């Protein structure tokens, strides 16, 4: 009885300890309000606190940010006022591309670039950019064997020009066909997930309301340390409405693993965000130390409890002899 009680206490405390340690190494989403946007889009002064817009962009506060209307020769953009400084992040955008007729174009782009707020020939924004461009191309020029609409990624370094005549074929680092994304009756969304040391992943939602489809995943990509989040679109002879419905951006915070002394384990040492690494280390070290202290306290009281049970049973046995 005594030993079974002690074993039960130890199993309980080890389970608690494992549960606490299991939280380490997980990824938490921290919303970034400065890079998120939803209706009504504008404040009381008819401005957006965190985003600028220009070109042919119009805003209907209760519905959308329309980068271009269904009219020829339009260019519009929407860019964050502050750079996105998170090392790892996730951006989920609900958008809608629609218009009249069977012929339409040209498409829209999502940007993480050093430049911001300039109209140009690449889906309504400037060429020779520095950073990342994700293009949702709805009009096929000269790219045989590829089904459109087409979603692709390009990394620019200020010297590379987007190959518009061939729909960016020579610039593409990854891409996928997205037939039906323009005419879908379901909400259409794109999700970008970036981990600086590992990958960029792009997922699409348009086939059904809750079904995400992986478009592509790359290896590590180096982006500018100062990069603004932006959106743009353009129309030529053919046209479409290009609408932004909502933007949700999260910092992907990785909870590092620590040993019993509250120090980074060798596998995790040297990693972390560019900013605030020292403060995060101190917070994590304090958290690790407290968890270890709590575990030792629980074990101590467990042993005391087990000893008390054993002593009580021993006295009962002694009385039974007399």
MOCORZI-V215764 format. One record per run of one state. SS is the DSSP state (h for helix, s for strand, l for the rest). FROM is the first residue (numbers start at 1). LEN is the number of residues. If there is no record, write none. Layout:
SS/FROM/LEN  SS/FROM/LEN
//
This chain:
l/1/1  h/2/21  l/23/4  s/27/5  l/32/1  h/33/3  l/36/1  s/37/1  l/38/13  s/51/5  l/56/2  s/58/3  l/61/3  s/64/5  l/69/6  s/75/9  l/84/4  s/88/11  l/99/8  s/107/7  l/114/8  s/122/1  l/123/2  s/125/1  l/126/4  s/130/8  l/138/12  s/150/8  l/158/6  h/164/3  l/167/7  s/174/4  l/178/10  s/188/8  l/196/3  s/199/7  l/206/6  s/212/6  l/218/10  s/228/7  l/235/6  s/241/14  l/255/3  s/258/1  l/259/5  s/264/1  l/265/12  h/277/45  l/322/1
//
